[in-house]
Amino acid sequence: LVVVYLLVEPFLGPLILAGAFAFLFQPLYRRVLRITYGHEAAAAFITTIISIIVVVLPITFLGAQILQESGQLYASLAGGSKEGLLSAINEGVAELRSLFPIPEEFHVDAGHYVREALGSIVQNFGAFFSSVATGIFMMFVFLISLYFLLKDGGRLEQYVIELSPLKDKDDEFIIRRL
């Protein structure tokens, strides 16, 4: 059991998430099942596609927007032009020096900190792409699990009820409450 747990543990997140989404999309699945005249595989596939459109695509677009914004931030930080963020920080520090009597020994080199931050980002770029690949794989596990939980969820529920030592009506009550 320990070895099985260690094998399944990395996939628990996507599996639990797929179970939650299968539960949430169950009414849609039942409606699509009636439209497809009882073809479970087709209904599960259509419901999974709809869940991709409703859930996965907006998250993907949001991630792409964040990536684009971070690229623009990098260009702004790295750019030495007048409109660069580094120039704006240096101008802000100079403005503060003119407003407040700050001793010259207290020198803030914003460029040094920005270069260190950019160096750290570049060093961790490989880990970033590795986590993106892991995220794509986990999304694949989520979608496959969602499909099969939609398709075979009723049978899985009946199997759990049969295995449970409680009375069937108590098991059904617990499942409804969950």
N, C-alpha and C positions, 0 to 999 in steps of 0.2 A: 504494500500500500504506500509506503514511503517513496519507493522508486516511481510508482505511477504518479504520485503527487508531484514529485520533482520534474517529471516529464510534462505534466499538464500545467504546472504553475505559471510558466510564462504566458500561457494562452488564457488564463482565467479572466483577465480583464476583458478581452474581446468576446469571450464566451458569455460572460455575465451581461455585458452590454447587448449582445445579440439576443439574449433571452428577454431583456427588458424591451427591446425594440420589437421582438416578435410578439410580445404581449400587447404593446401599444398599437401595432399594425394588425392585430388579429381581426378587428371589425372590418377593416379594408380587405383583408385576405378572404374573409367569409363572403363579402360582397363580390369580389372578383371570382371566387369559387363558384358562385351561382351563375355569373356571366359566362364562365368557361364550362358550364354544364358538368361540374364535379371533377374536372381534371386538376388534381392537386398539384402536380408538378408545374403545369402552366400557370396556375393561380399563384403559387409561391414565387415563380420566376417574375411574373408581372408585378407582384407586390414588392419584391426585392428591387426591381428596377425603379418603381415609384419611390421607394425609400431612398435609393441612391439620388434620385432627382430632388427629393425633399430635404434630405439630411446631408449627404456626402458632398454634393456639388456646392452648396453654399459654404461649407467648411473649407473646401478646396479653394474656392474663389477668395475667401477671407485669408487663407494661408498665402496664396499668390500675391494678394494685395500687401500683406505684411512683408513678404520677401521683396517686393518692388519698393516699398517704402524704406526698408532697411538698406537696399542698394542706393537709393537716393540719399539717405543719411550718410552712408559711407562716402559717396561722391562729395557731399557737402563737407564732411569732416576732412577728407583728403585734399580737397581743392584749396589752393592757396590764393584764390582770387578774392576780390573785394567782398563778394557776397558769401564767401565760405564761412562756415560756422566758427572755425578757428579764428578767423579775422574778427568776427563779431565778438567772440569771447575776449580777445586781446583788447579790442576797442572798449568793451565793457569794463575791463580791469583798469584801463587808462582813465576812463570816465570816473570810476570810483576813486582812483588816486587823486584826481583833480577836485573831487567833492570832499573827501575826507583826508585828514593828515596821516597818511600811511607811510611809515618809514621805508626807505629804499631797500633796507636789508630784507624786508618781507616781500620777496619777489615770487610771483606766481607765473610759472611757465606752463600755460595751458597746452601748448604744442607738445610738450614732453608727455603729459598725461594722455593726450589724444593719441600720440604715437604708440604709447604702451597699450592703450585699449585696442587700437587697430591691430597691433602685433598679437595680442591675445586672441582676437577674433580670427585672425589668419591661422594661428596655431591650432585652433579648435574647429577649423573648417571641415577636416576629415570626420571628426566625431559628429558634426552637424549632418553631413551627408549620410553617415552610417545610421543616424537616428531617423533620417527621412526614409531610408530603405527599410528599416525595421517598422516604421509607421505604415508604409505601403503594404508590407507583408501582413501586419496585424489587421489592416483594413480588409485584406483578402480573406483572412481567417474569419473576421466579423461577418462579411457578406456570405460566405459559404455557410457559416453557422446560422445566420439569419434565415437563409433559404431552407435549410433542413429543419430548423425549429418551426418555421411556418408550415412546412409540408407535413412534418411528423409530430408536431407539438401535441396534438390530441392523443396520439398513441403513447407518447412519452408520459403524458399526464396519467393516463389509465395504468401504465406500467408502475408509476410511482405509487398510485393509489393501491394497486394490488400488493406491492411490496410492504407497504406501511402496516404496522400492527394495529393501528386504530381502525375504528369502524369506517366504512366507505363514506357515509354521510358526514362524519367528522373531517375526513381527509378533504372532501369536496368543499366543506365550509372553510377550512384553512386555506385551500388554494384560491377560493374566491376572495377571501380577505387579503391574501398576499397580493 
